[in-house]
Amino acid sequence: PIAYPVAGCESTAFGSGPAPPHTAMQGVSYATVMQGGSPALATRMVTHNWQNLFAHLVAAIVADALEEPTYSESLDRLSPTELPGLMAELDAKRLLSLTYW
């Protein structure tokens, strides 16, 4: 996983890498590429407001996966120093396979 700085926020977002431009040439979504070419049904549905920070969206998703009542702790854990521990916890709890749309 790679940590990404989020503009306007001291936290970061995480993922496996930036969305490659070749997804448009392949005629598939970034999500399909990330799933190894196989479509995946969502286990959870997410909505957001474009005026909110992306880091808050990611933190809310992480909080949902960890069954936390708010995203404030998850937001702090998106920092470069805390992210490895967060990823290890999500992996140990087998939560990295949850599919959010």
N, C-alpha and C positions, 0 to 999 in steps of 0.2 A: 504493500500500500504506500501511497505517496501523500504527504500532507500538503495542502494548498493554502497559502495565505488568503484570507478573505478581505476584500477591500472594505474599509470603513469599520473593521472589527479586529480586535486583537487575537481572536480565535482563528482556527483554520478549519477547512473542510478536508475530507479524506476520500480517497478512491484509488482505483488501480492505475489511473493515468488520465491524461486529458483526452477529450473526445476526439478521435482521429478524423481528419477531414474525409478519409476514404469511405466513411459510412454512407455519405451521400452518393458516391459513385457506385457502391454496392447495392443501393436501394433498400437498405435496412436501417433500423434505428440503432442508436448507440447501445441501448439496452440489449438488443439481440446480439450485437457484437460481443458485449460483455458476458453474455450467456453462452459463448462459444458457437454462435450461429443458431441456437435453438431458442425458440420463443419460450417464455416462462410466464405462467399465470401469477398474478399478484396474490400475496397472502395478506397484504395490508394496502389500503388506499390512502393517499396523502393529498391534501390540497394546500395551497399557500397563497400569499399575497405578494405580488412583485415588489411592494414597498418595504417588505421586511427583509432582514439580512439573511443571506443564504446560510450562514453559520447557525442561525436560529432554527431554520428548517432541518438541517442535519442534526442538530442537538435534539430537536423534538423527536425525530425518527429514532435516534439512539435511545432516548429516554423511553419511548414506547417499547422498543425491543427489550430493554432492561426492566420494564414495568415500573418505571419511576413516575411519581405523580406530576413532576414538573421537569423542565429541561435545563434548569439553571446549573445543576451539577454536571450534566452531560456537556454543556457549553464550555465549562472550564476544562473539561477533559479532552477537548479538541485541540488544545495547545500542543505545539511540537514536543514538549517535554512529557506531556501526559498521554499523548496519542498511542504510543506503543503499548502502554498498560491497558488502555481502553480496548485496543484491537485484540490483545491477548485475552481479556475478559470475555469479549464478544465471541471469540473463537472457542474458548473453553466451554462456554455455555451453548455452543452450537447455534448462535444467533446470526452468524454471517450469511446463512443461507435463506433468511427471510427475504421475500421479494416485495419491495414497496413500489407502487406506481403513484 
